[in-house]
Amino acid sequence: MLSQPFEKPLRVWVGLGFPRQLNSVVDAYQFVTDWCGNSPEQKAAIRACKAALTGDIDAETARGVVIQFARKKNILVEEDAMPPMAGLRQWLPA
């Protein structure tokens, strides 16, 4: 089993609006298998992660399929949705 890191992590919304970062195929596989549901997009994401773990496809291909799943479920954290950490200082108490 190959635990392939993604070139660029992806983030998904979980729980009460908290972002979860998926850094690798293993992270993505755990996430999509834990997701409650049985949609065609989820099945495709699981298959893609399994294929990447066995070396049949590369990690970036699996990442793309997981992104499609997350977009379909409206849980993908888009790049502009998360403020940079430096911008959070204005909200922290002095």
Biopython code that builds the backbone (N, CA, C, O; Angstrom):
import numpy as np
from Bio.PDB.StructureBuilder import StructureBuilder

atoms = [
    (1, "MET", "N", (0.851, -1.178, 0.000)),
    (1, "MET", "CA", (0.000, 0.000, 0.000)),
    (1, "MET", "C", (0.892, 1.235, 0.000)),
    (1, "MET", "O", (1.817, 1.335, 0.807)),
    (2, "LEU", "N", (0.623, 2.160, -0.888)),
    (2, "LEU", "CA", (1.408, 3.378, -1.009)),
    (2, "LEU", "C", (0.640, 4.555, -0.420)),
    (2, "LEU", "O", (-0.456, 4.877, -0.878)),
    (3, "SER", "N", (1.209, 5.189, 0.586)),
    (3, "SER", "CA", (0.595, 6.380, 1.160)),
    (3, "SER", "C", (1.178, 7.591, 0.454)),
    (3, "SER", "O", (2.192, 8.145, 0.878)),
    (4, "GLN", "N", (0.531, 7.991, -0.618)),
    (4, "GLN", "CA", (1.053, 9.063, -1.450)),
    (4, "GLN", "C", (0.541, 10.424, -0.979)),
    (4, "GLN", "O", (-0.669, 10.625, -0.870)),
    (5, "PRO", "N", (1.448, 11.356, -0.699)),
    (5, "PRO", "CA", (0.994, 12.705, -0.338)),
    (5, "PRO", "C", (0.501, 13.443, -1.582)),
    (5, "PRO", "O", (0.960, 13.183, -2.695)),
    (6, "PHE", "N", (-0.428, 14.355, -1.381)),
    (6, "PHE", "CA", (-0.877, 15.212, -2.469)),
    (6, "PHE", "C", (0.149, 16.324, -2.670)),
    (6, "PHE", "O", (0.802, 16.744, -1.715)),
    (7, "GLU", "N", (0.294, 16.799, -3.896)),
    (7, "GLU", "CA", (1.181, 17.938, -4.146)),
    (7, "GLU", "C", (0.685, 19.156, -3.381)),
    (7, "GLU", "O", (1.477, 19.942, -2.860)),
    (8, "LYS", "N", (-0.629, 19.302, -3.321)),
    (8, "LYS", "CA", (-1.246, 20.401, -2.583)),
    (8, "LYS", "C", (-2.409, 19.812, -1.794)),
    (8, "LYS", "O", (-3.302, 19.207, -2.386)),
    (9, "PRO", "N", (-2.421, 19.973, -0.468)),
    (9, "PRO", "CA", (-3.531, 19.418, 0.317)),
    (9, "PRO", "C", (-4.862, 20.037, -0.104)),
    (9, "PRO", "O", (-4.901, 21.125, -0.679)),
    (10, "LEU", "N", (-5.934, 19.336, 0.186)),
    (10, "LEU", "CA", (-7.254, 19.906, -0.036)),
    (10, "LEU", "C", (-7.980, 19.929, 1.296)),
    (10, "LEU", "O", (-7.681, 19.150, 2.201)),
    (11, "ARG", "N", (-8.933, 20.832, 1.398)),
    (11, "ARG", "CA", (-9.677, 20.966, 2.648)),
    (11, "ARG", "C", (-11.164, 20.803, 2.389)),
    (11, "ARG", "O", (-11.693, 21.223, 1.361)),
    (12, "VAL", "N", (-11.818, 20.178, 3.358)),
    (12, "VAL", "CA", (-13.258, 19.956, 3.292)),
    (12, "VAL", "C", (-13.881, 20.436, 4.597)),
    (12, "VAL", "O", (-13.245, 20.424, 5.651)),
    (13, "TRP", "N", (-15.131, 20.857, 4.504)),
    (13, "TRP", "CA", (-15.855, 21.271, 5.706)),
    (13, "TRP", "C", (-16.400, 20.035, 6.408)),
    (13, "TRP", "O", (-16.974, 19.152, 5.770)),
    (14, "VAL", "N", (-16.220, 19.976, 7.712)),
    (14, "VAL", "CA", (-16.737, 18.868, 8.515)),
    (14, "VAL", "C", (-17.434, 19.433, 9.748)),
    (14, "VAL", "O", (-17.245, 20.598, 10.099)),
    (15, "GLY", "N", (-18.231, 18.610, 10.393)),
    (15, "GLY", "CA", (-18.853, 19.016, 11.653)),
    (15, "GLY", "C", (-19.634, 20.302, 11.525)),
    (15, "GLY", "O", (-20.450, 20.467, 10.618)),
    (16, "LEU", "N", (-19.376, 21.205, 12.441)),
    (16, "LEU", "CA", (-20.087, 22.476, 12.474)),
    (16, "LEU", "C", (-19.315, 23.564, 11.742)),
    (16, "LEU", "O", (-19.125, 24.664, 12.261)),
    (17, "GLY", "N", (-18.880, 23.248, 10.549)),
    (17, "GLY", "CA", (-18.180, 24.227, 9.741)),
    (17, "GLY", "C", (-16.697, 24.317, 9.996)),
    (17, "GLY", "O", (-16.089, 25.359, 9.748)),
    (18, "PHE", "N", (-16.106, 23.258, 10.484)),
    (18, "PHE", "CA", (-14.666, 23.234, 10.705)),
    (18, "PHE", "C", (-13.980, 22.624, 9.489)),
    (18, "PHE", "O", (-14.439, 21.608, 8.967)),
    (19, "PRO", "N", (-12.887, 23.228, 9.033)),
    (19, "PRO", "CA", (-12.174, 22.647, 7.894)),
    (19, "PRO", "C", (-11.297, 21.481, 8.327)),
    (19, "PRO", "O", (-10.692, 21.505, 9.399)),
    (20, "ARG", "N", (-11.241, 20.481, 7.492)),
    (20, "ARG", "CA", (-10.338, 19.346, 7.711)),
    (20, "ARG", "C", (-9.411, 19.276, 6.507)),
    (20, "ARG", "O", (-9.862, 19.298, 5.362)),
    (21, "GLN", "N", (-8.133, 19.194, 6.769)),
    (21, "GLN", "CA", (-7.152, 19.136, 5.693)),
    (21, "GLN", "C", (-6.825, 17.692, 5.365)),
    (21, "GLN", "O", (-6.541, 16.885, 6.250)),
    (22, "LEU", "N", (-6.869, 17.382, 4.086)),
    (22, "LEU", "CA", (-6.517, 16.055, 3.589)),
    (22, "LEU", "C", (-5.179, 16.183, 2.870)),
    (22, "LEU", "O", (-5.086, 16.805, 1.812)),
    (23, "ASN", "N", (-4.148, 15.587, 3.456)),
    (23, "ASN", "CA", (-2.783, 15.736, 2.951)),
    (23, "ASN", "C", (-2.343, 14.626, 2.018)),
    (23, "ASN", "O", (-1.373, 14.783, 1.277)),
    (24, "SER", "N", (-3.049, 13.503, 2.048)),
    (24, "SER", "CA", (-2.583, 12.337, 1.297)),
    (24, "SER", "C", (-3.762, 11.490, 0.848)),
    (24, "SER", "O", (-4.915, 11.746, 1.195)),
    (25, "VAL", "N", (-3.432, 10.479, 0.068)),
    (25, "VAL", "CA", (-4.451, 9.534, -0.388)),
    (25, "VAL", "C", (-5.073, 8.824, 0.813)),
    (25, "VAL", "O", (-6.284, 8.603, 0.838)),
    (26, "VAL", "N", (-4.268, 8.468, 1.795)),
    (26, "VAL", "CA", (-4.794, 7.789, 2.988)),
    (26, "VAL", "C", (-5.790, 8.689, 3.711)),
    (26, "VAL", "O", (-6.860, 8.227, 4.108)),
    (27, "ASP", "N", (-5.453, 9.971, 3.889)),
    (27, "ASP", "CA", (-6.382, 10.909, 4.528)),
    (27, "ASP", "C", (-7.698, 10.976, 3.758)),
    (27, "ASP", "O", (-8.777, 10.923, 4.348)),
    (28, "ALA", "N", (-7.595, 11.093, 2.442)),
    (28, "ALA", "CA", (-8.793, 11.195, 1.606)),
    (28, "ALA", "C", (-9.615, 9.914, 1.679)),
    (28, "ALA", "O", (-10.842, 9.963, 1.767)),
    (29, "TYR", "N", (-8.942, 8.777, 1.641)),
    (29, "TYR", "CA", (-9.648, 7.491, 1.717)),
    (29, "TYR", "C", (-10.408, 7.371, 3.035)),
    (29, "TYR", "O", (-11.570, 6.963, 3.051)),
    (30, "GLN", "N", (-9.756, 7.725, 4.133)),
    (30, "GLN", "CA", (-10.430, 7.673, 5.434)),
    (30, "GLN", "C", (-11.639, 8.595, 5.454)),
    (30, "GLN", "O", (-12.695, 8.238, 5.975)),
    (31, "PHE", "N", (-11.478, 9.783, 4.883)),
    (31, "PHE", "CA", (-12.580, 10.738, 4.875)),
    (31, "PHE", "C", (-13.765, 10.232, 4.063)),
    (31, "PHE", "O", (-14.894, 10.234, 4.552)),
    (32, "VAL", "N", (-13.521, 9.796, 2.825)),
    (32, "VAL", "CA", (-14.646, 9.391, 1.974)),
    (32, "VAL", "C", (-15.297, 8.100, 2.455)),
    (32, "VAL", "O", (-16.495, 7.910, 2.247)),
    (33, "THR", "N", (-14.541, 7.207, 3.092)),
    (33, "THR", "CA", (-15.171, 5.988, 3.612)),
    (33, "THR", "C", (-15.962, 6.273, 4.884)),
    (33, "THR", "O", (-16.924, 5.566, 5.183)),
    (34, "ASP", "N", (-15.569, 7.303, 5.637)),
    (34, "ASP", "CA", (-16.312, 7.675, 6.844)),
    (34, "ASP", "C", (-17.554, 8.500, 6.530)),
    (34, "ASP", "O", (-18.450, 8.610, 7.366)),
    (35, "TRP", "N", (-17.616, 9.079, 5.337)),
    (35, "TRP", "CA", (-18.740, 9.919, 4.952)),
    (35, "TRP", "C", (-20.013, 9.084, 4.910)),
    (35, "TRP", "O", (-20.034, 7.988, 4.349)),
    (36, "CYS", "N", (-21.064, 9.611, 5.505)),
    (36, "CYS", "CA", (-22.341, 8.904, 5.534)),
    (36, "CYS", "C", (-23.027, 9.098, 4.184)),
    (36, "CYS", "O", (-23.369, 10.218, 3.806)),
    (37, "GLY", "N", (-23.218, 8.033, 3.489)),
    (37, "GLY", "CA", (-23.867, 8.117, 2.192)),
    (37, "GLY", "C", (-23.432, 6.988, 1.294)),
    (37, "GLY", "O", (-22.642, 6.125, 1.675)),
    (38, "ASN", "N", (-23.970, 7.016, 0.083)),
    (38, "ASN", "CA", (-23.685, 5.952, -0.866)),
    (38, "ASN", "C", (-23.875, 6.468, -2.292)),
    (38, "ASN", "O", (-24.399, 5.765, -3.157)),
    (39, "SER", "N", (-23.440, 7.708, -2.520)),
    (39, "SER", "CA", (-23.654, 8.328, -3.830)),
    (39, "SER", "C", (-22.651, 7.806, -4.853)),
    (39, "SER", "O", (-21.607, 7.266, -4.486)),
    (40, "PRO", "N", (-22.968, 7.966, -6.131)),
    (40, "PRO", "CA", (-22.011, 7.569, -7.172)),
    (40, "PRO", "C", (-20.679, 8.315, -7.047)),
    (40, "PRO", "O", (-19.621, 7.742, -7.311)),
    (41, "GLU", "N", (-20.726, 9.593, -6.644)),
    (41, "GLU", "CA", (-19.497, 10.372, -6.477)),
    (41, "GLU", "C", (-18.643, 9.828, -5.336)),
    (41, "GLU", "O", (-17.416, 9.785, -5.428)),
    (42, "GLN", "N", (-19.307, 9.417, -4.264)),
    (42, "GLN", "CA", (-18.569, 8.837, -3.140)),
    (42, "GLN", "C", (-17.932, 7.511, -3.553)),
    (42, "GLN", "O", (-16.774, 7.245, -3.231)),
    (43, "LYS", "N", (-18.684, 6.696, -4.254)),
    (43, "LYS", "CA", (-18.142, 5.415, -4.719)),
    (43, "LYS", "C", (-16.945, 5.632, -5.639)),
    (43, "LYS", "O", (-15.952, 4.909, -5.555)),
    (44, "ALA", "N", (-17.042, 6.631, -6.520)),
    (44, "ALA", "CA", (-15.930, 6.930, -7.428)),
    (44, "ALA", "C", (-14.704, 7.398, -6.651)),
    (44, "ALA", "O", (-13.579, 7.019, -6.977)),
    (45, "ALA", "N", (-14.918, 8.219, -5.625)),
    (45, "ALA", "CA", (-13.799, 8.703, -4.805)),
    (45, "ALA", "C", (-13.137, 7.550, -4.056)),
    (45, "ALA", "O", (-11.912, 7.497, -3.954)),
    (46, "ILE", "N", (-13.933, 6.640, -3.539)),
    (46, "ILE", "CA", (-13.381, 5.473, -2.837)),
    (46, "ILE", "C", (-12.575, 4.613, -3.804)),
    (46, "ILE", "O", (-11.467, 4.184, -3.482)),
    (47, "ARG", "N", (-13.132, 4.362, -4.992)),
    (47, "ARG", "CA", (-12.405, 3.562, -5.991)),
    (47, "ARG", "C", (-11.090, 4.231, -6.390)),
    (47, "ARG", "O", (-10.062, 3.568, -6.522)),
    (48, "ALA", "N", (-11.132, 5.540, -6.578)),
    (48, "ALA", "CA", (-9.919, 6.262, -6.975)),
    (48, "ALA", "C", (-8.859, 6.201, -5.880)),
    (48, "ALA", "O", (-7.679, 6.007, -6.170)),
    (49, "CYS", "N", (-9.268, 6.363, -4.642)),
    (49, "CYS", "CA", (-8.309, 6.287, -3.533)),
    (49, "CYS", "C", (-7.713, 4.887, -3.431)),
    (49, "CYS", "O", (-6.508, 4.733, -3.231)),
    (50, "LYS", "N", (-8.554, 3.874, -3.567)),
    (50, "LYS", "CA", (-8.041, 2.495, -3.530)),
    (50, "LYS", "C", (-7.042, 2.263, -4.656)),
    (50, "LYS", "O", (-6.002, 1.639, -4.448)),
    (51, "ALA", "N", (-7.356, 2.762, -5.843)),
    (51, "ALA", "CA", (-6.455, 2.591, -6.987)),
    (51, "ALA", "C", (-5.127, 3.309, -6.748)),
    (51, "ALA", "O", (-4.070, 2.797, -7.118)),
    (52, "ALA", "N", (-5.177, 4.479, -6.139)),
    (52, "ALA", "CA", (-3.938, 5.204, -5.841)),
    (52, "ALA", "C", (-3.131, 4.487, -4.768)),
    (52, "ALA", "O", (-1.901, 4.463, -4.822)),
    (53, "LEU", "N", (-3.816, 3.908, -3.801)),
    (53, "LEU", "CA", (-3.113, 3.189, -2.731)),
    (53, "LEU", "C", (-2.407, 1.941, -3.249)),
    (53, "LEU", "O", (-1.389, 1.526, -2.696)),
    (54, "THR", "N", (-2.940, 1.350, -4.297)),
    (54, "THR", "CA", (-2.299, 0.161, -4.870)),
    (54, "THR", "C", (-1.333, 0.517, -5.997)),
    (54, "THR", "O", (-0.685, -0.361, -6.567)),
    (55, "GLY", "N", (-1.240, 1.807, -6.313)),
    (55, "GLY", "CA", (-0.306, 2.249, -7.342)),
    (55, "GLY", "C", (-0.845, 2.199, -8.757)),
    (55, "GLY", "O", (-0.091, 2.396, -9.710)),
    (56, "ASP", "N", (-2.145, 1.938, -8.916)),
    (56, "ASP", "CA", (-2.737, 1.869, -10.254)),
    (56, "ASP", "C", (-2.929, 3.250, -10.888)),
    (56, "ASP", "O", (-2.875, 3.387, -12.110)),
    (57, "ILE", "N", (-3.152, 4.271, -10.055)),
    (57, "ILE", "CA", (-3.238, 5.651, -10.542)),
    (57, "ILE", "C", (-2.396, 6.523, -9.619)),
    (57, "ILE", "O", (-2.015, 6.099, -8.527)),
    (58, "ASP", "N", (-2.111, 7.735, -10.060)),
    (58, "ASP", "CA", (-1.296, 8.607, -9.207)),
    (58, "ASP", "C", (-2.171, 9.356, -8.204)),
    (58, "ASP", "O", (-3.393, 9.412, -8.343)),
    (59, "ALA", "N", (-1.528, 9.921, -7.202)),
    (59, "ALA", "CA", (-2.234, 10.605, -6.119)),
    (59, "ALA", "C", (-3.033, 11.799, -6.624)),
    (59, "ALA", "O", (-4.122, 12.073, -6.119)),
    (60, "GLU", "N", (-2.509, 12.505, -7.606)),
    (60, "GLU", "CA", (-3.200, 13.700, -8.096)),
    (60, "GLU", "C", (-4.487, 13.362, -8.840)),
    (60, "GLU", "O", (-5.438, 14.143, -8.820)),
    (61, "THR", "N", (-4.523, 12.217, -9.489)),
    (61, "THR", "CA", (-5.760, 11.774, -10.134)),
    (61, "THR", "C", (-6.810, 11.476, -9.074)),
    (61, "THR", "O", (-7.965, 11.880, -9.208)),
    (62, "ALA", "N", (-6.414, 10.773, -8.026)),
    (62, "ALA", "CA", (-7.338, 10.482, -6.924)),
    (62, "ALA", "C", (-7.800, 11.779, -6.267)),
    (62, "ALA", "O", (-8.975, 11.921, -5.930)),
    (63, "ARG", "N", (-6.888, 12.715, -6.087)),
    (63, "ARG", "CA", (-7.230, 14.013, -5.488)),
    (63, "ARG", "C", (-8.315, 14.706, -6.312)),
    (63, "ARG", "O", (-9.257, 15.269, -5.754)),
    (64, "GLY", "N", (-8.183, 14.666, -7.628)),
    (64, "GLY", "CA", (-9.179, 15.280, -8.499)),
    (64, "GLY", "C", (-10.556, 14.660, -8.345)),
    (64, "GLY", "O", (-11.563, 15.368, -8.362)),
    (65, "VAL", "N", (-10.608, 13.350, -8.196)),
    (65, "VAL", "CA", (-11.895, 12.664, -8.014)),
    (65, "VAL", "C", (-12.486, 13.023, -6.653)),
    (65, "VAL", "O", (-13.695, 13.224, -6.540)),
    (66, "VAL", "N", (-11.651, 13.106, -5.625)),
    (66, "VAL", "CA", (-12.134, 13.491, -4.290)),
    (66, "VAL", "C", (-12.635, 14.932, -4.317)),
    (66, "VAL", "O", (-13.633, 15.250, -3.669)),
    (67, "ILE", "N", (-11.966, 15.796, -5.048)),
    (67, "ILE", "CA", (-12.431, 17.183, -5.182)),
    (67, "ILE", "C", (-13.805, 17.220, -5.844)),
    (67, "ILE", "O", (-14.671, 17.981, -5.413)),
    (68, "GLN", "N", (-14.020, 16.419, -6.875)),
    (68, "GLN", "CA", (-15.337, 16.360, -7.521)),
    (68, "GLN", "C", (-16.405, 15.916, -6.527)),
    (68, "GLN", "O", (-17.499, 16.481, -6.491)),
    (69, "PHE", "N", (-16.087, 14.902, -5.720)),
    (69, "PHE", "CA", (-17.018, 14.433, -4.687)),
    (69, "PHE", "C", (-17.335, 15.565, -3.709)),
    (69, "PHE", "O", (-18.499, 15.819, -3.402)),
    (70, "ALA", "N", (-16.292, 16.243, -3.223)),
    (70, "ALA", "CA", (-16.487, 17.309, -2.238)),
    (70, "ALA", "C", (-17.287, 18.472, -2.823)),
    (70, "ALA", "O", (-18.125, 19.054, -2.134)),
    (71, "ARG", "N", (-17.040, 18.806, -4.067)),
    (71, "ARG", "CA", (-17.815, 19.881, -4.712)),
    (71, "ARG", "C", (-19.283, 19.487, -4.844)),
    (71, "ARG", "O", (-20.175, 20.295, -4.588)),
    (72, "LYS", "N", (-19.523, 18.251, -5.240)),
    (72, "LYS", "CA", (-20.901, 17.770, -5.399)),
    (72, "LYS", "C", (-21.649, 17.833, -4.069)),
    (72, "LYS", "O", (-22.838, 18.148, -4.035)),
    (73, "LYS", "N", (-20.952, 17.532, -2.981)),
    (73, "LYS", "CA", (-21.567, 17.551, -1.649)),
    (73, "LYS", "C", (-21.517, 18.934, -1.006)),
    (73, "LYS", "O", (-21.995, 19.127, 0.112)),
    (74, "ASN", "N", (-20.927, 19.901, -1.730)),
    (74, "ASN", "CA", (-20.816, 21.276, -1.248)),
    (74, "ASN", "C", (-20.016, 21.374, 0.053)),
    (74, "ASN", "O", (-20.364, 22.145, 0.947)),
    (75, "ILE", "N", (-18.952, 20.594, 0.151)),
    (75, "ILE", "CA", (-18.116, 20.606, 1.355)),
    (75, "ILE", "C", (-16.661, 20.956, 1.047)),
    (75, "ILE", "O", (-15.815, 20.927, 1.940)),
    (76, "LEU", "N", (-16.369, 21.282, -0.196)),
    (76, "LEU", "CA", (-14.999, 21.641, -0.546)),
    (76, "LEU", "C", (-14.713, 23.051, -0.051)),
    (76, "LEU", "O", (-15.484, 23.973, -0.317)),
    (77, "VAL", "N", (-13.617, 23.219, 0.660)),
    (77, "VAL", "CA", (-13.188, 24.548, 1.081)),
    (77, "VAL", "C", (-12.431, 25.152, -0.095)),
    (77, "VAL", "O", (-11.323, 24.728, -0.422)),
    (78, "GLU", "N", (-13.040, 26.137, -0.717)),
    (78, "GLU", "CA", (-12.383, 26.806, -1.840)),
    (78, "GLU", "C", (-11.264, 27.678, -1.291)),
    (78, "GLU", "O", (-11.321, 28.117, -0.143)),
    (79, "GLU", "N", (-10.265, 27.925, -2.096)),
    (79, "GLU", "CA", (-9.077, 28.660, -1.648)),
    (79, "GLU", "C", (-9.412, 30.008, -1.024)),
    (79, "GLU", "O", (-8.805, 30.386, -0.022)),
    (80, "ASP", "N", (-10.360, 30.735, -1.589)),
    (80, "ASP", "CA", (-10.676, 32.063, -1.068)),
    (80, "ASP", "C", (-11.630, 32.026, 0.127)),
    (80, "ASP", "O", (-11.946, 33.076, 0.687)),
    (81, "ALA", "N", (-12.092, 30.846, 0.528)),
    (81, "ALA", "CA", (-13.025, 30.745, 1.650)),
    (81, "ALA", "C", (-12.319, 30.788, 2.996)),
    (81, "ALA", "O", (-12.944, 31.101, 4.009)),
    (82, "MET", "N", (-11.039, 30.481, 3.024)),
    (82, "MET", "CA", (-10.288, 30.461, 4.277)),
    (82, "MET", "C", (-9.376, 31.679, 4.343)),
    (82, "MET", "O", (-8.526, 31.864, 3.473)),
    (83, "PRO", "N", (-9.547, 32.517, 5.378)),
    (83, "PRO", "CA", (-8.659, 33.672, 5.492)),
    (83, "PRO", "C", (-7.259, 33.226, 5.885)),
    (83, "PRO", "O", (-7.099, 32.210, 6.561)),
    (84, "PRO", "N", (-6.253, 33.970, 5.471)),
    (84, "PRO", "CA", (-4.903, 33.626, 5.913)),
    (84, "PRO", "C", (-4.790, 33.802, 7.416)),
    (84, "PRO", "O", (-5.477, 34.637, 8.003)),
    (85, "MET", "N", (-3.938, 33.030, 8.027)),
    (85, "MET", "CA", (-3.804, 33.064, 9.483)),
    (85, "MET", "C", (-3.453, 34.464, 9.986)),
    (85, "MET", "O", (-3.920, 34.853, 11.057)),
    (86, "ALA", "N", (-2.663, 35.217, 9.267)),
    (86, "ALA", "CA", (-2.298, 36.561, 9.704)),
    (86, "ALA", "C", (-3.537, 37.445, 9.831)),
    (86, "ALA", "O", (-3.588, 38.317, 10.698)),
    (87, "GLY", "N", (-4.521, 37.230, 8.985)),
    (87, "GLY", "CA", (-5.739, 38.017, 9.044)),
    (87, "GLY", "C", (-6.603, 37.720, 10.252)),
    (87, "GLY", "O", (-7.502, 38.496, 10.574)),
    (88, "LEU", "N", (-6.349, 36.620, 10.920)),
    (88, "LEU", "CA", (-7.143, 36.258, 12.090)),
    (88, "LEU", "C", (-6.756, 37.057, 13.323)),
    (88, "LEU", "O", (-7.514, 37.098, 14.292)),
    (89, "ARG", "N", (-5.606, 37.683, 13.306)),
    (89, "ARG", "CA", (-5.146, 38.431, 14.484)),
    (89, "ARG", "C", (-6.129, 39.527, 14.876)),
    (89, "ARG", "O", (-6.258, 39.850, 16.057)),
    (90, "GLN", "N", (-6.811, 40.090, 13.912)),
    (90, "GLN", "CA", (-7.751, 41.164, 14.228)),
    (90, "GLN", "C", (-8.921, 40.672, 15.077)),
    (90, "GLN", "O", (-9.584, 41.474, 15.735)),
    (91, "TRP", "N", (-9.178, 39.385, 15.070)),
    (91, "TRP", "CA", (-10.299, 38.831, 15.812)),
    (91, "TRP", "C", (-9.895, 38.283, 17.172)),
    (91, "TRP", "O", (-10.757, 37.961, 17.990)),
    (92, "LEU", "N", (-8.614, 38.176, 17.420)),
    (92, "LEU", "CA", (-8.131, 37.635, 18.687)),
    (92, "LEU", "C", (-8.032, 38.741, 19.726)),
    (92, "LEU", "O", (-7.690, 39.877, 19.397)),
    (93, "PRO", "N", (-8.335, 38.406, 21.004)),
    (93, "PRO", "CA", (-8.205, 39.431, 22.048)),
    (93, "PRO", "C", (-6.739, 39.834, 22.225)),
    (93, "PRO", "O", (-5.825, 39.036, 22.015)),
    (94, "ALA", "N", (-6.550, 41.073, 22.610)),
    (94, "ALA", "CA", (-5.177, 41.594, 22.789)),
    (94, "ALA", "C", (-4.524, 41.055, 24.042)),
    (94, "ALA", "O", (-3.378, 41.393, 24.335)),
]
sb = StructureBuilder()
sb.init_structure("model")
sb.init_model(0)
sb.init_chain("A")
sb.init_seg("    ")
for serial, (resi, resn, name, xyz) in enumerate(atoms, 1):
    if name == "N":
        sb.init_residue(resn, " ", resi, " ")
    sb.init_atom(name, np.array(xyz, "f"), 0.0, 1.0, " ", f" {name:<3s}", serial, name[0])
structure = sb.get_structure()
